[in-house]
Amino acid sequence: MPTLVNYSGDDEFYSGGSCYSNQGLFGSHVDVYCPPSKRARISAPFAFEGSFLEQVVKPSIEVLPDECLFEILRRLQGGKERSSCACVSKKWLSMLSSIRRTEMPSKLENEVVSSSDVEMIDSDEDQELKSDGYLSRCVVGKKATDTRLAAISVGTSSRGGLGKLSIRGSNTVRGVTDVGLSAIARGCPSLKALSLWNVPAVGDQGLYEIARGCPLLEKLDLCQCPSISNKGLMAIAENCPNLTALSIESCSKIGNDGLQAVGRFCSKLQSVSIRDCPLVGDHGVSSLLSSASLVLSKVKLQALNITDFSIAVIGHYGKAITNLNLIGLQNVSEKGFSVIGNAQGLQKLVSLAITSCRGITDASLEAMGKGCVNLRQMCLRKCCFVSDNGLVAFAKVAASLESLQLEECNRVTQAGIVGALSNCGTKLKSLTLVKCMGIKDITSEVSMPSPCRSLRSLSIRNCPGFGSVSLAMVGSLCPQLQDVDLSGLYGITDAGILPLLENCEEGLVKVNLSGCLNLSDEVVIALAKFHGGTVESLNLDGCRRITNASLAAIADDCLLLRDLDLSKCAITDSGISALSNATQINLQVLSLSGCSEVTNKSAFCLKKLGETLVGLNLQHCNSISSRTVELLVESLWRCDILA
């Protein structure tokens, strides 16, 4: 070897890492190890100029042909040695990352990884953690470069390789390309999960290398990858038979052929999500879903050019589907959605969510309720053609329904909600209404239907027409409530919520009244009186009529309270004092954001409360000085203080 490289120099060792600087080559940290190393061996001519002896320094190793250097590097004895050599230059890093595991001598390829090798890389710029026995990495933005991926490939290869890799965005100057992905493919054959988001320079060649080098791949997530086409996806399908999860979003060149290949070759596919891919149509979706019908359990289709045909395939062949999410399918009609129920194929469907689909009508909703006999969770968002009749009919036939959520379904009125509650059977546990503008307060007397004793959670958020009369009626219909969320109902008053508090038999646990501007201390006093022994979380954010009287009631009766939000309430120092003197309360989270009447005088009381607190919000408390906040931070070292 000395003869080969024309060796000259000594064998003296020098400390301090590599003789080449890492900083200029790869940034401040890379995934390679730099132990103390020898001084460079050099061979260079001498030049005489005047009375000075000058030596032109050129590393003799650079004289070697790439073929010889390749043979040397692939015979390195361990992970530390390979990582150390990768620090020499980008050329060496590139060459090391081009060596496949199969190209190493068999003794090295099968070497046992020592405990010291596991510790050989430290990088606080990348996220590194153990996950299911494999290393997981995420590179984001400007850190996402080919050099970074090559370093990850070399640095992790001696430890069994990478298990999960996520690339979010790309460096605008030196972004991730097929070259970087090829390095991962060669050095990380154990890769099981790959996520590529917004990497426009990665194309079919990079995905082909992954398919070739990572046959164990189980999860693939592609988002905004305009250079990847059907060819890349077909390569994955043909070479990665263990693929169980596929997510494709905004990939303009992926179409039906790629999905057909996945359906044909990936018999273990369990989850598929396809969004906003203009080339995807009925042919690809139907082929994929019908081919993987035996194991496919989760399906999400959003903003696709598919028709009733694809939805009919789901209805007939979705025998294993448990979760179905359909969003923005504008070309699917009422007939298509009716087939979901009428085909009787979705016998295992547990959760169904439908958003912004014009084909959801009263008739199709009822059909789905009849056909999906095990449906437990139903969510309808922005379904403008669903009315009270459809909602009540669905509640009658969906015998297994446990959770019903309606968002921006503006044809649903108070009558529909009351009808659904009285006809839902004995299993409904949760009802959520969000921004349903069609709900108006009842002005005339109505007959009281039978109560829904199974309901445990009621959430009515930002429905401005929902008033005190409606709330009183719903409260009387649901005597077993434990969780109540009425946030944003600025129209309700004490007269509406007091009957609800009085009728709850089991005891409320979580109560959210944020944004209920017209509620007074009377509500909190009643809550403490009737439910003080059970309530654990209380949110009064923005209830500007809540004063110190409420805090006194909470201090006396709320024994289990852990989370209290008093943001923008009309409380003062005396209220904080009363709260701190309650020996039985062990608050963990307290928010006083925007309480301008709380001053520095409360510092001692806050410190006393802080003995149990893990979170304290003092933002926008203008009467509390920064010095007081600093003292609290110093004394309450266990508590996370926002100020």
Order of alpha helices (4+ residues) and beta strands (2+ residues): beta-alpha-beta-beta-beta-alpha-alpha-alpha-alpha-alpha-beta-beta-alpha-beta-alpha-beta-alpha-beta-alpha-beta-alpha-beta-alpha-beta-alpha-beta-alpha-beta-alpha-beta-alpha-beta-alpha-beta-beta-alpha-beta-alpha-beta-alpha-beta-alpha-beta-alpha-beta-alpha-beta-alpha-beta
